[in-house]
Amino acid sequence: MSDNCHVEPIQKSALDHIIQSADRILLSVSGMGCPNCATRVRNGLLLLEGVHDAEVMLNMRMAEVYFDEKKVSVEMLVQAVAGAGNDGRHNYLAQVINT
């Protein structure tokens, strides 16, 4: 892993009662090769207004996202994952596993 691949994680926390009442989706994410990739994907999701929390599991190639479907669509989540790799070096692709 090279230094120019490093990315700082976004700090965003949601209260438990918000997470418990949030919509949840599980995404399959391809293209991640290291922990920085997982952080990059998580950051991309957390930047969306309406995403309360996201856990990206590198070893399982999945992301679990808690969000408000009134503010953010599933398509926007998929696009955010793709956009997280929009640097000419990383290429991520998300597909819905389950909602």
C-alpha positions as CSV (number, residue, x, y, z in Angstrom):
1,M,0.0,0.0,0.0
2,S,1.5,3.3,-1.0
3,D,1.2,6.6,0.8
4,N,-0.7,8.2,-2.1
5,C,-3.5,5.7,-1.6
6,H,-4.1,6.8,2.0
7,V,-7.5,8.3,2.9
8,E,-8.7,9.7,6.2
9,P,-12.1,8.3,7.4
10,I,-15.0,10.6,7.8
11,Q,-16.3,10.8,11.4
12,K,-20.1,10.6,11.4
13,S,-22.2,9.1,14.1
14,A,-25.9,8.6,14.4
15,L,-27.9,7.9,17.5
16,D,-29.0,4.4,18.1
17,H,-32.7,5.2,17.8
18,I,-32.1,6.7,14.4
19,I,-30.2,3.6,13.2
20,Q,-32.9,1.3,14.5
21,S,-35.6,3.1,12.6
22,A,-33.5,3.7,9.4
23,D,-33.9,1.9,6.1
24,R,-31.1,-0.7,5.6
25,I,-29.5,-2.1,2.5
26,L,-26.7,-4.6,1.9
27,L,-24.5,-3.9,-1.1
28,S,-22.0,-6.1,-2.8
29,V,-18.9,-4.0,-3.6
30,S,-16.3,-5.0,-6.1
31,G,-12.9,-3.4,-6.8
32,M,-11.8,-2.9,-3.2
33,G,-8.2,-4.2,-2.6
34,C,-7.1,-2.7,0.7
35,P,-8.5,-1.1,3.9
36,N,-8.0,2.3,2.3
37,C,-10.4,1.2,-0.4
38,A,-13.0,0.3,2.2
39,T,-12.6,3.7,3.9
40,R,-12.9,5.4,0.5
41,V,-16.2,3.6,-0.2
42,R,-17.5,4.3,3.3
43,N,-16.6,8.0,3.0
44,G,-18.4,8.2,-0.3
45,L,-21.6,6.8,1.2
46,L,-21.4,9.0,4.4
47,L,-21.1,12.1,2.3
48,L,-24.7,11.6,1.0
49,E,-27.3,13.5,3.0
50,G,-29.7,10.9,4.4
51,V,-27.0,8.2,5.0
52,H,-26.8,7.7,8.8
53,D,-24.2,5.1,9.0
54,A,-22.2,2.7,6.7
55,E,-20.1,-0.3,7.5
56,V,-17.8,-1.6,4.7
57,M,-16.5,-5.1,5.2
58,L,-13.5,-5.5,3.0
59,N,-13.0,-9.2,3.5
60,M,-16.7,-9.9,2.6
61,R,-16.7,-7.3,-0.2
62,M,-19.9,-5.8,1.2
63,A,-21.3,-2.6,2.6
64,E,-24.2,-2.3,5.1
65,V,-25.8,1.1,4.8
66,Y,-28.4,2.7,7.1
67,F,-30.2,5.5,5.4
68,D,-33.4,7.5,5.0
69,E,-35.1,6.5,1.7
70,K,-37.0,9.8,1.7
71,K,-33.7,11.7,1.3
72,V,-31.5,9.3,-0.7
73,S,-32.3,6.6,-3.2
74,V,-30.8,3.2,-3.7
75,E,-29.4,4.4,-7.1
76,M,-27.7,7.3,-5.3
77,L,-26.0,4.8,-3.0
78,V,-24.8,2.7,-5.9
79,Q,-23.5,5.9,-7.6
80,A,-21.8,7.1,-4.5
81,V,-19.8,3.8,-4.4
82,A,-18.8,4.2,-8.0
83,G,-17.9,7.9,-7.4
84,A,-15.7,7.0,-4.5
85,G,-13.3,5.4,-6.9
86,N,-13.5,8.3,-9.4
87,D,-9.8,9.1,-9.3
88,G,-8.5,7.3,-12.3
89,R,-6.9,4.7,-10.1
90,H,-9.7,3.0,-8.2
91,N,-12.8,1.5,-9.8
92,Y,-15.7,0.3,-7.5
93,L,-19.0,-1.2,-8.4
94,A,-21.9,-1.8,-6.1
95,Q,-24.9,-4.1,-6.5
96,V,-27.9,-4.5,-4.2
97,I,-27.8,-7.8,-2.3
98,N,-30.8,-7.1,-0.1
99,T,-33.0,-4.3,1.1
